């Protein structure tokens, strides 16, 4: 599939078929995240694949949406703050940005493979950390349910370029 089509077909899947994700496809999704760029190539990410029913039930407690329970597995994408680059001028930690890039690569690969995902950031990260026994420097950033979609690609509503792009400085219309 060409990249433009993948980008247009990727959407937040909130209904999944009761079908397991093949191990080879899971590896391709994880490898796409591994190959993502990161600040100074530090690669400050950890991916925890949750497929065990008991562990999935524990992770469900971190997020209240019932639909997530349809996904056959969840990848918990974490930032390793001990491995991330920090900007000198203000100390900005790049870990979350780097993880976001990696997760985006994973969502696009999943789409390429006929799988669906949904970024979930509205979850109890403290409870998730406890369940996964994460050390203090590892922060869960995204719950990424993965499975075969049980819904069609919706019409995407997006802002126009003129609403989000400027020329040379903020407020100068792009043309």
Secondary structure, DSSP 8 states (H G I E B T S, - for coil): --HHHHHHH--B---B-S----HHHHHHHHHHHHTS--GGG---EEEEEE-SHHHHHHHHTT---GGGGGSSEEEEEEEETTS--B-TTT--B-HHHHHHHHHHHHHHHHHHTT-EEEEE--S-HHHHHHHHT--TTEEEEEEEEEE-BSS---------HHHH-BSSSTTSB--
